[in-house]
Amino acid sequence: MKALEAALGSRDVVAVLRRDVDVRLVDISNSGCLLRTEKRLAEGTTGVLRLLYGGVEYVDDVRIMRCQPPTSGESCFRIGVEFLWTTHPGERSLRRVLAGLQPDALKSARLQAEGLG
């Protein structure tokens, strides 16, 4: 309890808001992805994009560059995200496995976004 009181009494307390948003991966390139989701996401928001494909989870940091509202007849926002080069592409990086992804990999993904309000 004393550790919590000390943290809350500190002047430099940092907090992170996190929200999981289910998205559909529509297209992917070397620089980013096009996603669809039912939730509006603010431009500039950063997050982690996770894609499960072939029993393997691929992960990359992303930033939302644009969020287009649904057009008539649609119910989903179109979200353009860019890959953030916060780390070197690892074995499970989306940036590294682009060539091997099949069209059926574009069916589902999950965006774990920080700082969403």
A tleap script that builds the chain and sets N, CA, C and O, in Angstrom:
source leaprc.protein.ff14SB
mol = sequence {
  NMET LYS ALA LEU GLU ALA ALA LEU GLY SER
  ARG ASP VAL VAL ALA VAL LEU ARG ARG ASP
  VAL ASP VAL ARG LEU VAL ASP ILE SER ASN
  SER GLY CYS LEU LEU ARG THR GLU LYS ARG
  LEU ALA GLU GLY THR THR GLY VAL LEU ARG
  LEU LEU TYR GLY GLY VAL GLU TYR VAL ASP
  ASP VAL ARG ILE MET ARG CYS GLN PRO PRO
  THR SER GLY GLU SER CYS PHE ARG ILE GLY
  VAL GLU PHE LEU TRP THR THR HIE PRO GLY
  GLU ARG SER LEU ARG ARG VAL LEU ALA GLY
  LEU GLN PRO ASP ALA LEU LYS SER ALA ARG
  LEU GLN ALA GLU GLY LEU CGLY
}
set mol.1.N position { 0.815 -1.190 0.000 }
set mol.1.CA position { 0.000 0.000 0.000 }
set mol.1.C position { 0.864 1.261 0.000 }
set mol.1.O position { 0.512 2.269 -0.614 }
set mol.2.N position { 1.997 1.190 0.697 }
set mol.2.CA position { 2.889 2.355 0.731 }
set mol.2.C position { 3.462 2.654 -0.649 }
set mol.2.O position { 3.655 3.819 -0.998 }
set mol.3.N position { 3.736 1.613 -1.438 }
set mol.3.CA position { 4.262 1.826 -2.791 }
set mol.3.C position { 3.238 2.548 -3.652 }
set mol.3.O position { 3.601 3.441 -4.418 }
set mol.4.N position { 1.960 2.177 -3.542 }
set mol.4.CA position { 0.900 2.841 -4.294 }
set mol.4.C position { 0.773 4.294 -3.870 }
set mol.4.O position { 0.659 5.180 -4.717 }
set mol.5.N position { 0.791 4.545 -2.573 }
set mol.5.CA position { 0.697 5.918 -2.074 }
set mol.5.C position { 1.878 6.760 -2.567 }
set mol.5.O position { 1.714 7.928 -2.920 }
set mol.6.N position { 3.066 6.154 -2.587 }
set mol.6.CA position { 4.251 6.878 -3.068 }
set mol.6.C position { 4.120 7.200 -4.551 }
set mol.6.O position { 4.455 8.306 -4.977 }
set mol.7.N position { 3.638 6.248 -5.337 }
set mol.7.CA position { 3.477 6.478 -6.773 }
set mol.7.C position { 2.442 7.555 -7.043 }
set mol.7.O position { 2.657 8.428 -7.884 }
set mol.8.N position { 1.323 7.501 -6.339 }
set mol.8.CA position { 0.270 8.489 -6.556 }
set mol.8.C position { 0.666 9.874 -6.066 }
set mol.8.O position { 0.159 10.878 -6.566 }
set mol.9.N position { 1.568 9.933 -5.093 }
set mol.9.CA position { 2.024 11.215 -4.575 }
set mol.9.C position { 3.157 11.826 -5.386 }
set mol.9.O position { 3.530 12.975 -5.151 }
set mol.10.N position { 3.701 11.093 -6.317 }
set mol.10.CA position { 4.815 11.562 -7.136 }
set mol.10.C position { 4.353 12.608 -8.148 }
set mol.10.O position { 3.203 12.596 -8.587 }
set mol.11.N position { 5.263 13.512 -8.512 }
set mol.11.CA position { 4.936 14.543 -9.497 }
set mol.11.C position { 5.036 14.030 -10.927 }
set mol.11.O position { 4.512 14.666 -11.842 }
set mol.12.N position { 5.691 12.905 -11.138 }
set mol.12.CA position { 5.917 12.417 -12.500 }
set mol.12.C position { 5.207 11.084 -12.761 }
set mol.12.O position { 5.779 10.172 -13.358 }
set mol.13.N position { 3.968 10.985 -12.310 }
set mol.13.CA position { 3.184 9.775 -12.527 }
set mol.13.C position { 2.813 9.679 -14.002 }
set mol.13.O position { 2.347 10.651 -14.597 }
set mol.14.N position { 3.018 8.518 -14.580 }
set mol.14.CA position { 2.688 8.286 -15.977 }
set mol.14.C position { 1.624 7.204 -16.042 }
set mol.14.O position { 1.684 6.211 -15.316 }
set mol.15.N position { 0.659 7.404 -16.910 }
set mol.15.CA position { -0.395 6.411 -17.085 }
set mol.15.C position { -0.584 6.161 -18.574 }
set mol.15.O position { -0.316 7.035 -19.398 }
set mol.16.N position { -1.041 4.975 -18.909 }
set mol.16.CA position { -1.313 4.617 -20.295 }
set mol.16.C position { -2.732 4.092 -20.375 }
set mol.16.O position { -3.120 3.194 -19.629 }
set mol.17.N position { -3.499 4.664 -21.287 }
set mol.17.CA position { -4.833 4.153 -21.559 }
set mol.17.C position { -4.715 3.136 -22.675 }
set mol.17.O position { -3.987 3.345 -23.645 }
set mol.18.N position { -5.428 2.043 -22.534 }
set mol.18.CA position { -5.348 1.014 -23.564 }
set mol.18.C position { -6.747 0.532 -23.884 }
set mol.18.O position { -7.602 0.390 -23.011 }
set mol.19.N position { -6.947 0.287 -25.160 }
set mol.19.CA position { -8.231 -0.225 -25.625 }
set mol.19.C position { -7.954 -1.159 -26.784 }
set mol.19.O position { -7.166 -0.836 -27.672 }
set mol.20.N position { -8.594 -2.305 -26.780 }
set mol.20.CA position { -8.492 -3.238 -27.903 }
set mol.20.C position { -9.609 -2.936 -28.880 }
set mol.20.O position { -10.768 -2.790 -28.492 }
set mol.21.N position { -9.252 -2.845 -30.149 }
set mol.21.CA position { -10.217 -2.551 -31.197 }
set mol.21.C position { -10.088 -3.632 -32.261 }
set mol.21.O position { -9.012 -3.816 -32.830 }
set mol.22.N position { -11.165 -4.340 -32.531 }
set mol.22.CA position { -11.139 -5.326 -33.605 }
set mol.22.C position { -11.199 -4.596 -34.941 }
set mol.22.O position { -12.038 -3.721 -35.155 }
set mol.23.N position { -10.297 -4.974 -35.827 }
set mol.23.CA position { -10.219 -4.352 -37.144 }
set mol.23.C position { -10.139 -5.441 -38.196 }
set mol.23.O position { -9.811 -6.592 -37.907 }
set mol.24.N position { -10.444 -5.055 -39.405 }
set mol.24.CA position { -10.254 -5.947 -40.548 }
set mol.24.C position { -9.117 -5.376 -41.379 }
set mol.24.O position { -9.143 -4.207 -41.763 }
set mol.25.N position { -8.143 -6.190 -41.645 }
set mol.25.CA position { -6.997 -5.775 -42.451 }
set mol.25.C position { -7.389 -5.887 -43.917 }
set mol.25.O position { -7.609 -6.987 -44.424 }
set mol.26.N position { -7.475 -4.741 -44.602 }
set mol.26.CA position { -7.928 -4.692 -45.990 }
set mol.26.C position { -6.753 -4.796 -46.952 }
set mol.26.O position { -6.820 -5.510 -47.952 }
set mol.27.N position { -5.674 -4.079 -46.643 }
set mol.27.CA position { -4.513 -4.058 -47.524 }
set mol.27.C position { -3.281 -3.784 -46.677 }
set mol.27.O position { -3.367 -3.189 -45.603 }
set mol.28.N position { -2.133 -4.228 -47.179 }
set mol.28.CA position { -0.891 -4.046 -46.442 }
set mol.28.C position { 0.229 -3.771 -47.439 }
set mol.28.O position { 0.263 -4.345 -48.528 }
set mol.29.N position { 1.146 -2.885 -47.051 }
set mol.29.CA position { 2.294 -2.561 -47.904 }
set mol.29.C position { 3.528 -2.467 -47.016 }
set mol.29.O position { 3.453 -2.712 -45.812 }
set mol.30.N position { 4.647 -2.118 -47.605 }
set mol.30.CA position { 5.877 -1.981 -46.832 }
set mol.30.C position { 5.815 -0.847 -45.820 }
set mol.30.O position { 6.533 -0.871 -44.820 }
set mol.31.N position { 4.969 0.139 -46.065 }
set mol.31.CA position { 4.932 1.302 -45.182 }
set mol.31.C position { 3.757 1.329 -44.220 }
set mol.31.O position { 3.788 2.071 -43.238 }
set mol.32.N position { 2.709 0.529 -44.481 }
set mol.32.CA position { 1.552 0.571 -43.588 }
set mol.32.C position { 0.423 -0.327 -44.027 }
set mol.32.O position { 0.601 -1.230 -44.845 }
set mol.33.N position { -0.744 -0.062 -43.468 }
set mol.33.CA position { -1.921 -0.905 -43.715 }
set mol.33.C position { -3.169 -0.048 -43.865 }
set mol.33.O position { -3.236 1.089 -43.397 }
set mol.34.N position { -4.145 -0.630 -44.529 }
set mol.34.CA position { -5.486 -0.068 -44.569 }
set mol.34.C position { -6.359 -1.004 -43.756 }
set mol.34.O position { -6.395 -2.209 -44.006 }
set mol.35.N position { -7.063 -0.446 -42.783 }
set mol.35.CA position { -7.913 -1.217 -41.880 }
set mol.35.C position { -9.341 -0.723 -41.969 }
set mol.35.O position { -9.590 0.399 -42.410 }
set mol.36.N position { -10.278 -1.555 -41.554 }
set mol.36.CA position { -11.680 -1.158 -41.394 }
set mol.36.C position { -12.094 -1.508 -39.979 }
set mol.36.O position { -11.728 -2.560 -39.456 }
set mol.37.N position { -12.858 -0.621 -39.366 }
set mol.37.CA position { -13.358 -0.859 -38.019 }
set mol.37.C position { -14.643 -0.081 -37.800 }
set mol.37.O position { -14.909 0.910 -38.480 }
set mol.38.N position { -15.427 -0.538 -36.852 }
set mol.38.CA position { -16.673 0.147 -36.527 }
set mol.38.C position { -16.448 1.328 -35.594 }
set mol.38.O position { -17.366 2.115 -35.362 }
set mol.39.N position { -15.249 1.460 -35.059 }
set mol.39.CA position { -14.929 2.532 -34.115 }
set mol.39.C position { -14.120 3.628 -34.797 }
set mol.39.O position { -13.242 3.356 -35.616 }
set mol.40.N position { -14.432 4.863 -34.446 }
set mol.40.CA position { -13.642 5.990 -34.934 }
set mol.40.C position { -12.366 6.050 -34.103 }
set mol.40.O position { -12.413 5.936 -32.878 }
set mol.41.N position { -11.231 6.229 -34.765 }
set mol.41.CA position { -9.946 6.337 -34.085 }
set mol.41.C position { -9.284 7.644 -34.486 }
set mol.41.O position { -9.271 8.005 -35.662 }
set mol.42.N position { -8.742 8.345 -33.518 }
set mol.42.CA position { -8.165 9.663 -33.771 }
set mol.42.C position { -6.842 9.572 -34.524 }
set mol.42.O position { -6.000 8.721 -34.238 }
set mol.43.N position { -6.684 10.465 -35.488 }
set mol.43.CA position { -5.425 10.546 -36.221 }
set mol.43.C position { -4.307 10.900 -35.249 }
set mol.43.O position { -4.495 11.711 -34.342 }
set mol.44.N position { -3.148 10.288 -35.442 }
set mol.44.CA position { -2.010 10.524 -34.562 }
set mol.44.C position { -1.901 9.527 -33.421 }
set mol.44.O position { -0.870 9.454 -32.753 }
set mol.45.N position { -2.957 8.761 -33.195 }
set mol.45.CA position { -2.933 7.755 -32.137 }
set mol.45.C position { -1.945 6.656 -32.497 }
set mol.45.O position { -1.881 6.220 -33.647 }
set mol.46.N position { -1.183 6.215 -31.522 }
set mol.46.CA position { -0.256 5.109 -31.742 }
set mol.46.C position { -0.804 3.854 -31.093 }
set mol.46.O position { -1.586 3.919 -30.144 }
set mol.47.N position { -0.388 2.721 -31.610 }
set mol.47.CA position { -0.856 1.467 -31.058 }
set mol.47.C position { -0.031 0.302 -31.554 }
set mol.47.O position { 1.000 0.480 -32.204 }
set mol.48.N position { -0.492 -0.878 -31.242 }
set mol.48.CA position { 0.155 -2.115 -31.648 }
set mol.48.C position { -0.835 -2.896 -32.488 }
set mol.48.O position { -1.949 -3.171 -32.041 }
set mol.49.N position { -0.447 -3.254 -33.690 }
set mol.49.CA position { -1.292 -4.054 -34.563 }
set mol.49.C position { -0.854 -5.504 -34.433 }
set mol.49.O position { 0.314 -5.831 -34.641 }
set mol.50.N position { -1.801 -6.371 -34.088 }
set mol.50.CA position { -1.531 -7.799 -33.928 }
set mol.50.C position { -2.355 -8.565 -34.948 }
set mol.50.O position { -3.560 -8.346 -35.077 }
set mol.51.N position { -1.709 -9.453 -35.663 }
set mol.51.CA position { -2.373 -10.270 -36.671 }
set mol.51.C position { -2.035 -11.724 -36.405 }
set mol.51.O position { -0.863 -12.092 -36.328 }
set mol.52.N position { -3.058 -12.547 -36.266 }
set mol.52.CA position { -2.862 -13.977 -36.092 }
set mol.52.C position { -3.060 -14.638 -37.445 }
set mol.52.O position { -4.129 -14.544 -38.048 }
set mol.53.N position { -2.003 -15.315 -37.919 }
set mol.53.CA position { -2.048 -15.951 -39.231 }
set mol.53.C position { -1.291 -17.269 -39.165 }
set mol.53.O position { -0.126 -17.307 -38.768 }
set mol.54.N position { -1.948 -18.331 -39.550 }
set mol.54.CA position { -1.310 -19.649 -39.544 }
set mol.54.C position { -0.857 -20.082 -38.162 }
set mol.54.O position { 0.137 -20.795 -38.021 }
set mol.55.N position { -1.595 -19.645 -37.132 }
set mol.55.CA position { -1.246 -20.004 -35.769 }
set mol.55.C position { -0.097 -19.201 -35.183 }
set mol.55.O position { 0.344 -19.471 -34.066 }
set mol.56.N position { 0.395 -18.209 -35.932 }
set mol.56.CA position { 1.506 -17.370 -35.473 }
set mol.56.C position { 1.012 -15.930 -35.363 }
set mol.56.O position { 0.311 -15.436 -36.247 }
set mol.57.N position { 1.381 -15.265 -34.277 }
set mol.57.CA position { 0.996 -13.866 -34.089 }
set mol.57.C position { 2.109 -12.950 -34.585 }
set mol.57.O position { 3.267 -13.098 -34.195 }
set mol.58.N position { 1.751 -12.004 -35.446 }
set mol.58.CA position { 2.680 -11.006 -35.969 }
set mol.58.C position { 2.291 -9.655 -35.371 }
set mol.58.O position { 1.107 -9.347 -35.232 }
set mol.59.N position { 3.288 -8.860 -35.021 }
set mol.59.CA position { 3.044 -7.631 -34.266 }
set mol.59.C position { 3.924 -6.503 -34.802 }
set mol.59.O position { 5.092 -6.715 -35.129 }
set mol.60.N position { 3.355 -5.310 -34.886 }
set mol.60.CA position { 4.128 -4.107 -35.206 }
set mol.60.C position { 3.476 -2.889 -34.568 }
set mol.60.O position { 2.261 -2.844 -34.374 }
set mol.61.N position { 4.303 -1.906 -34.247 }
set mol.61.CA position { 3.810 -0.622 -33.766 }
set mol.61.C position { 3.320 0.181 -34.962 }
set mol.61.O position { 3.937 0.165 -36.027 }
set mol.62.N position { 2.199 0.887 -34.776 }
set mol.62.CA position { 1.611 1.675 -35.859 }
set mol.62.C position { 1.126 3.024 -35.340 }
set mol.62.O position { 0.924 3.216 -34.141 }
set mol.63.N position { 0.944 3.962 -36.288 }
set mol.63.CA position { 0.329 5.260 -35.985 }
set mol.63.C position { -0.795 5.482 -36.974 }
set mol.63.O position { -0.639 5.226 -38.168 }
set mol.64.N position { -1.922 5.954 -36.485 }
set mol.64.CA position { -3.072 6.232 -37.344 }
set mol.64.C position { -2.821 7.542 -38.079 }
set mol.64.O position { -2.632 8.594 -37.468 }
set mol.65.N position { -2.824 7.450 -39.415 }
set mol.65.CA position { -2.567 8.609 -40.251 }
set mol.65.C position { -3.846 9.251 -40.766 }
set mol.65.O position { -3.897 10.460 -40.989 }
set mol.66.N position { -4.882 8.430 -40.954 }
set mol.66.CA position { -6.169 8.990 -41.387 }
set mol.66.C position { -7.297 8.076 -40.934 }
set mol.66.O position { -7.127 6.868 -40.775 }
set mol.67.N position { -8.440 8.690 -40.735 }
set mol.67.CA position { -9.650 7.964 -40.352 }
set mol.67.C position { -10.803 8.553 -41.164 }
set mol.67.O position { -11.276 9.658 -40.897 }
set mol.68.N position { -11.240 7.786 -42.159 }
set mol.68.CA position { -12.309 8.257 -43.028 }
set mol.68.C position { -13.637 7.681 -42.536 }
set mol.68.O position { -13.745 6.478 -42.297 }
set mol.69.N position { -14.644 8.540 -42.386 }
set mol.69.CA position { -15.948 8.056 -41.924 }
set mol.69.C position { -16.589 7.136 -42.952 }
set mol.69.O position { -16.231 7.152 -44.130 }
set mol.70.N position { -17.539 6.336 -42.490 }
set mol.70.CA position { -18.236 5.439 -43.425 }
set mol.70.C position { -18.949 6.227 -44.518 }
set mol.70.O position { -19.533 7.279 -44.257 }
set mol.71.N position { -18.897 5.716 -45.722 }
set mol.71.CA position { -19.650 6.323 -46.817 }
set mol.71.C position { -21.051 5.724 -46.817 }
set mol.71.O position { -21.322 4.789 -46.064 }
set mol.72.N position { -21.926 6.241 -47.636 }
set mol.72.CA position { -23.291 5.726 -47.663 }
set mol.72.C position { -23.277 4.234 -48.004 }
set mol.72.O position { -22.596 3.796 -48.931 }
set mol.73.N position { -24.031 3.484 -47.246 }
set mol.73.CA position { -24.107 2.047 -47.460 }
set mol.73.C position { -23.056 1.253 -46.705 }
set mol.73.O position { -23.101 0.023 -46.714 }
set mol.74.N position { -22.101 1.924 -46.043 }
set mol.74.CA position { -21.072 1.244 -45.265 }
set mol.74.C position { -21.268 1.542 -43.784 }
set mol.74.O position { -21.905 2.531 -43.419 }
set mol.75.N position { -20.724 0.691 -42.945 }
set mol.75.CA position { -20.831 0.928 -41.510 }
set mol.75.C position { -19.466 1.047 -40.844 }
set mol.75.O position { -19.387 1.256 -39.633 }
set mol.76.N position { -18.389 0.918 -41.616 }
set mol.76.CA position { -17.047 0.911 -41.042 }
set mol.76.C position { -16.236 2.129 -41.445 }
set mol.76.O position { -16.371 2.656 -42.550 }
set mol.77.N position { -15.386 2.562 -40.517 }
set mol.77.CA position { -14.407 3.597 -40.802 }
set mol.77.C position { -13.242 2.956 -41.550 }
set mol.77.O position { -12.918 1.789 -41.330 }
set mol.78.N position { -12.621 3.721 -42.428 }
set mol.78.CA position { -11.412 3.265 -43.122 }
set mol.78.C position { -10.228 3.950 -42.438 }
set mol.78.O position { -10.134 5.177 -42.408 }
set mol.79.N position { -9.342 3.141 -41.898 }
set mol.79.CA position { -8.225 3.640 -41.104 }
set mol.79.C position { -6.913 3.363 -41.839 }
set mol.79.O position { -6.595 2.215 -42.148 }
set mol.80.N position { -6.163 4.417 -42.112 }
set mol.80.CA position { -4.836 4.266 -42.701 }
set mol.80.C position { -3.795 4.352 -41.600 }
set mol.80.O position { -3.735 5.350 -40.882 }
set mol.81.N position { -2.971 3.317 -41.457 }
set mol.81.CA position { -1.922 3.326 -40.437 }
set mol.81.C position { -0.562 3.163 -41.091 }
set mol.81.O position { -0.427 2.500 -42.120 }
set mol.82.N position { 0.448 3.779 -40.479 }
set mol.82.CA position { 1.819 3.599 -40.944 }
set mol.82.C position { 2.577 2.788 -39.902 }
set mol.82.O position { 2.317 2.902 -38.704 }
set mol.83.N position { 3.516 1.969 -40.366 }
set mol.83.CA position { 4.376 1.241 -39.455 }
set mol.83.C position { 5.350 2.218 -38.811 }
set mol.83.O position { 5.914 3.078 -39.487 }
set mol.84.N position { 5.544 2.085 -37.520 }
set mol.84.CA position { 6.527 2.894 -36.810 }
set mol.84.C position { 7.788 2.072 -36.635 }
set mol.84.O position { 7.729 0.919 -36.209 }
set mol.85.N position { 8.899 2.645 -36.953 }
set mol.85.CA position { 10.169 1.939 -36.858 }
set mol.85.C position { 10.768 2.159 -35.474 }
set mol.85.O position { 11.872 2.686 -35.335 }
set mol.86.N position { 10.014 1.743 -34.445 }
set mol.86.CA position { 10.486 1.873 -33.068 }
set mol.86.C position { 11.473 0.772 -32.723 }
set mol.86.O position { 12.263 0.907 -31.789 }
set mol.87.N position { 11.427 -0.324 -33.483 }
set mol.87.CA position { 12.349 -1.440 -33.277 }
set mol.87.C position { 12.748 -2.001 -34.638 }
set mol.87.O position { 12.102 -1.722 -35.648 }
set mol.88.N position { 13.799 -2.781 -34.655 }
set mol.88.CA position { 14.204 -3.491 -35.861 }
set mol.88.C position { 13.161 -4.573 -36.122 }
set mol.88.O position { 12.730 -5.225 -35.171 }
set mol.89.N position { 12.732 -4.797 -37.369 }
set mol.89.CA position { 11.734 -5.833 -37.638 }
set mol.89.C position { 12.217 -7.204 -37.160 }
set mol.89.O position { 13.208 -7.735 -37.662 }
set mol.90.N position { 11.513 -7.757 -36.198 }
set mol.90.CA position { 11.872 -9.063 -35.665 }
set mol.90.C position { 11.256 -10.188 -36.485 }
set mol.90.O position { 10.632 -9.959 -37.521 }
set mol.91.N position { 11.446 -11.390 -36.002 }
set mol.91.CA position { 10.950 -12.584 -36.690 }
set mol.91.C position { 9.437 -12.553 -36.866 }
set mol.91.O position { 8.919 -13.092 -37.844 }
set mol.92.N position { 8.725 -11.931 -35.937 }
set mol.92.CA position { 7.263 -11.895 -35.985 }
set mol.92.C position { 6.720 -10.515 -36.366 }
set mol.92.O position { 5.598 -10.161 -36.001 }
set mol.93.N position { 7.508 -9.753 -37.089 }
set mol.93.CA position { 7.090 -8.433 -37.538 }
set mol.93.C position { 6.275 -8.551 -38.816 }
set mol.93.O position { 6.635 -9.308 -39.718 }
set mol.94.N position { 5.183 -7.811 -38.898 }
set mol.94.CA position { 4.396 -7.753 -40.131 }
set mol.94.C position { 5.247 -7.239 -41.283 }
set mol.94.O position { 5.102 -7.686 -42.420 }
set mol.95.N position { 6.133 -6.301 -40.983 }
set mol.95.CA position { 6.991 -5.715 -42.025 }
set mol.95.C position { 7.897 -6.761 -42.647 }
set mol.95.O position { 8.281 -6.637 -43.810 }
set mol.96.N position { 8.238 -7.777 -41.896 }
set mol.96.CA position { 9.193 -8.776 -42.376 }
set mol.96.C position { 8.529 -9.902 -43.165 }
set mol.96.O position { 9.184 -10.540 -43.989 }
set mol.97.N position { 7.259 -10.153 -42.932 }
set mol.97.CA position { 6.600 -11.309 -43.543 }
set mol.97.C position { 5.601 -10.937 -44.628 }
set mol.97.O position { 4.788 -11.771 -45.027 }
set mol.98.N position { 5.646 -9.715 -45.107 }
set mol.98.CA position { 4.681 -9.251 -46.101 }
set mol.98.C position { 4.573 -10.176 -47.302 }
set mol.98.O position { 3.468 -10.506 -47.730 }
set mol.99.N position { 5.684 -10.590 -47.838 }
set mol.99.CA position { 5.669 -11.407 -49.057 }
set mol.99.C position { 4.998 -12.747 -48.831 }
set mol.99.O position { 4.404 -13.303 -49.756 }
set mol.100.N position { 5.079 -13.275 -47.624 }
set mol.100.CA position { 4.515 -14.586 -47.355 }
set mol.100.C position { 3.058 -14.576 -46.944 }
set mol.100.O position { 2.437 -15.635 -46.851 }
set mol.101.N position { 2.500 -13.402 -46.697 }
set mol.101.CA position { 1.100 -13.339 -46.284 }
set mol.101.C position { 0.183 -13.620 -47.464 }
set mol.101.O position { 0.359 -13.069 -48.550 }
set mol.102.N position { -0.762 -14.455 -47.243 }
set mol.102.CA position { -1.745 -14.807 -48.262 }
set mol.102.C position { -2.953 -13.886 -48.128 }
set mol.102.O position { -3.153 -13.267 -47.083 }
set mol.103.N position { -3.757 -13.794 -49.184 }
set mol.103.CA position { -4.949 -12.941 -49.105 }
set mol.103.C position { -5.880 -13.287 -47.941 }
set mol.103.O position { -6.554 -12.401 -47.416 }
set mol.104.N position { -5.932 -14.556 -47.529 }
set mol.104.CA position { -6.820 -14.899 -46.419 }
set mol.104.C position { -6.300 -14.370 -45.087 }
set mol.104.O position { -7.029 -14.389 -44.095 }
set mol.105.N position { -5.050 -13.897 -45.042 }
set mol.105.CA position { -4.518 -13.289 -43.824 }
set mol.105.C position { -5.171 -11.933 -43.571 }
set mol.105.O position { -5.116 -11.411 -42.458 }
set mol.106.N position { -5.778 -11.375 -44.589 }
set mol.106.CA position { -6.366 -10.049 -44.476 }
set mol.106.C position { -7.767 -10.084 -43.865 }
set mol.106.O position { -8.510 -9.108 -43.971 }
set mol.107.N position { -8.132 -11.186 -43.233 }
set mol.107.CA position { -9.486 -11.315 -42.700 }
set mol.107.C position { -9.661 -10.697 -41.321 }
set mol.107.O position { -10.679 -10.054 -41.065 }
set mol.108.N position { -8.702 -10.873 -40.435 }
set mol.108.CA position { -8.894 -10.325 -39.096 }
set mol.108.C position { -7.572 -9.924 -38.477 }
set mol.108.O position { -6.526 -10.523 -38.724 }
set mol.109.N position { -7.659 -8.906 -37.678 }
set mol.109.CA position { -6.514 -8.408 -36.948 }
set mol.109.C position { -7.040 -7.712 -35.711 }
set mol.109.O position { -8.241 -7.469 -35.590 }
set mol.110.N position { -6.173 -7.403 -34.825 }
set mol.110.CA position { -6.574 -6.674 -33.607 }
set mol.110.C position { -5.610 -5.519 -33.430 }
set mol.110.O position { -4.394 -5.680 -33.533 }
set mol.111.N position { -6.168 -4.360 -33.164 }
set mol.111.CA position { -5.364 -3.180 -32.910 }
set mol.111.C position { -5.426 -2.897 -31.423 }
set mol.111.O position { -6.507 -2.660 -30.884 }
set mol.112.N position { -4.292 -2.916 -30.754 }
set mol.112.CA position { -4.226 -2.506 -29.373 }
set mol.112.C position { -3.666 -1.094 -29.404 }
set mol.112.O position { -2.480 -0.880 -29.659 }
set mol.113.N position { -4.526 -0.156 -29.144 }
set mol.113.CA position { -4.125 1.238 -29.295 }
set mol.113.C position { -3.987 1.891 -27.939 }
set mol.113.O position { -4.798 1.674 -27.038 }
set mol.114.N position { -2.957 2.688 -27.810 }
set mol.114.CA position { -2.728 3.431 -26.584 }
set mol.114.C position { -3.161 4.868 -26.798 }
set mol.114.O position { -3.022 5.415 -27.892 }
set mol.115.N position { -3.677 5.461 -25.765 }
set mol.115.CA position { -4.052 6.866 -25.830 }
set mol.115.C position { -5.370 7.122 -26.534 }
set mol.115.O position { -5.639 8.248 -26.951 }
set mol.116.N position { -6.189 6.103 -26.670 }
set mol.116.CA position { -7.485 6.301 -27.319 }
set mol.116.C position { -8.475 6.859 -26.316 }
set mol.116.O position { -8.514 6.433 -25.162 }
set mol.117.N position { -9.264 7.804 -26.758 }
set mol.117.CA position { -10.226 8.401 -25.835 }
set mol.117.C position { -11.630 8.281 -26.310 }
set mol.117.O position { -12.551 8.741 -25.634 }
savepdb mol mol.pdb
quit
